[in-house]
């Protein structure tokens, strides 16, 4: 009995004689709150040691790598290889207060806006 697995009928499986190093991009969600940006990304199977996160002014860079398995698969859709993502945020980030955590395969970054970029509320004195 032969088993064929093809989740998408137009996908072609191309085999190369020499595997090429390929850097993938990381898909993210970003939402804006009053005083911070919150970035979420799926990183299944990775731990905190597998990631390199850097923040400089308003640029966030996330790098990591999924380990390759030396196994033959019938179907292989899980991520593998290195990935890198650089994102320019709309305003400057306070790098000293950035928090990162991984829970259940989801990376969450809290990116507080720099004090100089937050709107200032000015009270009007009544006389």
Secondary structure, DSSP 8 states (H G I E B T S, - for coil): ------SSTT------SS-----B---EEEEE-SSEEEEEEE-TT--GGGEEEEEETTEEEEEEEE-------S---S--EEEEEEEE-SS-B-GGG-EEEEETTEEEEEEEB-GGGS---------
